[in-house]
Amino acid sequence: MDIVIKTKYKKVISLLIIFVILLSHSIIPVKASSDYYESTYNGYLYDCRSEFNGPVEVYAEMSYQGQTRISVEIEFQLYDDDLGYPVVLNVESPISRSFVYVGVLATNTQLFEWADYKYTIVPSVVYFVGLN
């Protein structure tokens, strides 16, 4: 009886190991990170949200309760399979009041590697963060 139980456990453990190995090759790991920051500038509240949902998306948003104009900029590196090497690019939101947003989506042949986010209440950079 003891041998039967040990054999059963060995079979179950073997099947679990095979199952884990198969899953580890079929699941693509998603790399995601985010950052949130809030503070005041000239007595008015502002907040900054950064998202790095690698490999497919980067975006940033900022809101400000004051009347001064604001903007956000993202500098990022992505690897492009079609080119065969990484490329550093940047995008910037339009300058606006109260709320701004900018984001980038990758194509099927691109992969984001890192992103730096710069938040500006014109003319001062008030926050900077890098994510990967």
N, C-alpha and C positions, 0 to 999 in steps of 0.2 A: 504494500500500500504506500509506503514511504517513497518508493521508486516512482510510482505512478504520479504522485503529487509533484515531485521534483521535475519529472518529465513534462508535466503540464505547465509548470512555471517556466521552464526553459523555452517551451514553445511560445508561450505568451510573451515572454521577454524578447525572444527572437523576432516575433511579429511586430512588436512595438519598435524595436530598433530599426527594422526595415521600413516601417511606416514613417518614422522620424526622418530617416535618410531620404526617402522619396519626397516627403514634404519640404525638406530643406532645399531640394533642387527645383521644386515647382513654385515656391513662393518667392516673389521678388521683394526684397526688403525695401521698405519705404523710409526714407530719411526725411524727417520733418523737425523743424525747430521754429520757435516763435519768441517774440520779445514784446513786452508792453512797458511803456514808461509814461509817467505823467508828472507834471510840475507846473510852476507858474512863470510867466514872463510878463514884466510890467504890470504885475498884479492880476493877470488873467490866466485862467487854467488852460493848459494844452495837454494833449495826449498823443502818443505815437505808438502805432502797432506795426510790427514787422513779422512777416511770415515767410518761411523758407520751406516749401513743400516739395523738396527734391524727390524725385528728379524732374517734376513737371511744372512747377509754378513758383514764382516769387512775387510778393506784393507788399506794398506799404500804404498806410493811410495815416492822416494826421488831422486833428481838429483843434481849433483855437477859438476862445471866446472873445478875444480882443478884435480890434479893427485892422490891425496890421496884416499885410499879405503873408501867405505861407506857401511852402513848396516842399516836396520830397523828391529825392533822387536815389536810384538804386544802381550801383555798379555791380556787375555780376560776371562770373566766368561760367561758360557752358562748353561742354565737349560736343562737337558736331561730328557724327559718324560720316556724313557726306564729305566733310573737309578732311577728316582724319586727325584733327588737332584741336586743342581748346582755343576759345575766342573770348576776349574780355570786351564787354559792351556796357552801355549805361542807358537808362531811361529816366526822364524827369517829368514830373507832373506839371500841368499848367500852374502858373502863379495865381492864387485865388485867396479869398477870405473864408474863414470859418471851417472849411473841409476840403482836403485834397486826397487823391488816390492815384496810384500808379501800379501796374502789374504786368507781368510777362508770363506767357505760357510757352512751354517747349513743344517742339514737334516730336514725332515718333523717333527721329534720328538724333535728338539732342538730349543732353543731360546736364542739369545745373550742378555746379561743383561748390560754389560759395557765392555769397552776396554781401555787399556793404550798403548800409542804409544811412542816408544823411537827411536830417530834418532841419528845415530853415524857417525861421520867422524873420523875414527880410529886415535887415541884411545879415542877421547873425545865425550861424549854425548853432542850434540849441541841443541837438542830440545826434549821436552817431553810434551805430552798432553793426557788428559783422556776424553773420550766421552761416553755418554750413551743415 
